Amino acid sequence: MKITDIKAYTLDAYRTNWTFIKVETDEGLYGWGEASLGTRENALEGCVEDLKRLVVGRNPLDIEKMWFEVYRDSYWKGGPVMMSALSGIEIAMWDIAGKFYNQPVYNLMGGKMREEVKMYANAWFISAREPEQFAQQAKNAVAKGIKALKWDPFGKAHMTLTRAEMDRAVAIVGAVREAVGPEIELLIECHGRFNHYTAIQASRELAPFKPMLMEEPTVPDNIDSLKRVRDHSMVPIAAGERFYGKYHFWDVLHKEAIDIAQPDIFHTGGMLESRKIAAMCEASHIPVSFHNPSGPISNAAILQLAACTPNFLIHEMMLTDGSFRKDITNEEIIYNDGFLKIGDKPGLGIEVNEEEIKKHPYKPRNLRHYTGTLTDIRPKDDTYYFFKGLEGKFTF
């Protein structure tokens, strides 16, 4: 069996763009991966095209050999574009392998350790701006059994916070804590906003609300700054979505800069590379929560990894999305009282409707972290998509 072609499909998801990768073979088997970069999609697709000449003609079951040789033969190592392109191809090859052996991917990586995973909800806060709006949205989510909520309360802030901005963020977190009670986990997203001084200050201000973690508190181009925050923070520190591969994570772990690792499987180099990162973290007694605010292929792949990763902690899931999501794949997410069941179909267990994704062509999307529009994740005239078990049950 040989790889004959690699195709990239970039589609508009409103809040970002998703890039799906299809790897085809001469025996009719094919696999799907995800390489969504959110921005720089033209560079990403160009890199996929560049990597094709290193991958086409290979046996798709030789995943480790492909990864090693492609990385070896890439003069510019690491970085978001190359690693995302490599990740999407690698994930698709695992999908092929699972279909070839008629097994879910987790059985090719050591077997299942758990039947379900606890999830935390992203995108539960649609259009909220004020503390009372966040509080009401949080109540809606918890009423349906959600046990953990993540969001960014910091508005347009970058590097520093004024006293008024800090007070506003504290008011938002406090309103949510009061609305949901002490049993619900709160995860505070920072989107790599702050210098270490401000991040440490924020941790002290938010500590009374007992967050589970602060995610990516510092700008990700300086691990030493993250280390300073971890040393002095009153809240556990999580990061990893913008670290690329095991070599980058080795530096993070060696410097003891995080409490919880959040590798993103379509930026780290794919599923096996993420599994290796998780093993490195396991040796340091650091739990792993794979970063997952993206599309359905990413979600399917991460659930496969969650099944077989001993130190897996909690799974990120977009609680809702634009209505188009239900049409572009056969995604099936089985939810029960704050947990997601891990599927057992061959490969990743997901198929893509290629004609449907063509109805959502790429649109340039700029980063929204510093514009104050992060909670606007779908068009105002769109209807909501909820995963199985929650359809039509929310009122926003």
LINWO-V221613 format. One line per field, one symbol per residue. burial: # if it has 16 or more other C-alpha atoms within 10 Angstrom, else .. Layout:
burial->???
This chain:
burial->.#####.##################...###########.#..##.##..##..##.####.#..##..##......#.####################...#####.#..#...##############.#.##########...##########.##.##...##.##########.##...#############.######.###.############..########..##############.##..##..####################.######...#########################################.##.#.#.##.#######.#####.#....#..#.#..#...#...######.....####..#......
